[in-house]
Amino acid sequence: MRSVIKMIGKNIKLARVKKDWSQADLAHLLNVEQAYVSRIESGAVAVSCERIYEIMNLLDCDTVDIFPPISTVRNNVS
């Protein structure tokens, strides 16, 4: 499942960069340290679904922007 966590982190980073926000910007809005956002984006830490939805709301994106398609997950886990 580590690869799924990395894919989600990468997609969060893409959505953040698309919005032209720094990690510090997102961290401030989440009321967390910038290093925590960095660990999320690198896949170093598993983040709760509740936190992911909070991030999606802030970045104004949808589940398809953050969660990888199941076919991609299957291909990377197999």
N, C-alpha and C positions, 0 to 999 in steps of 0.2 A: 504493500500500500504506500510505501515511501514515494514511489514514482507518481502516484496520484496527488500526494501532498505537494510535490515539486511542481506538477502541472498547474494545480490551483494557485500556488504562489506565483508562478510565472504569469498566469493570466491576471492576477491581481496587479502585478507590476505593470503589465501592458495597459490595463485600464487606467491605472494611476498616471502613467506617462502620457497616455492619450489625453488626459485631462490637464496635463502640464503641471502636475503637483509633484512636489518633492516628497520623500519619505517623511520628512519632518512635518510637512503640511498635513499629511494623512494621520500621522501619529498624534498631532495636536488635536485633531477633530475626534480621534478615538480615545483621547486622554490616556495614551500609553507612550512609552519611550520610543524614539526613532529606531533604536536597535531591535525592538520587538517587531516592528514593521519589516525591517531588514530580514529577520529570521523567518517571518511568514513568507516573504517573497522568495527566499532562497530554499524554502521547503525544510528548513532546519527544525521547525516546530509545527506540530499539528494544531490547527486552529479550530475552535468550535464552530458549529453551523450557525449559531446565534451571532458570533463575531463576523463570520463571512457575510451574513445577510446585512449586518450593520455596515460593513465595508461596501457591499454592493449598493446599498442605499446612498451612502456618501458619494460614491463614484458614479452614481446614476447609471448602473449597468444591470443586465439581466443574468439569470442563471446560466444561459448559454454562453455568456461572455466569460464566466468564471469556471464553471464545472466542465471538464472535458467530456466529449461524447463517450459513451460506454465502449464503443468499438475501438477508440484510441486507448482506453484503459486496458481492454483485453489484449490488444496487440503489444502493449508495453509490459504487461504482467506475465504473459505467456513465455 
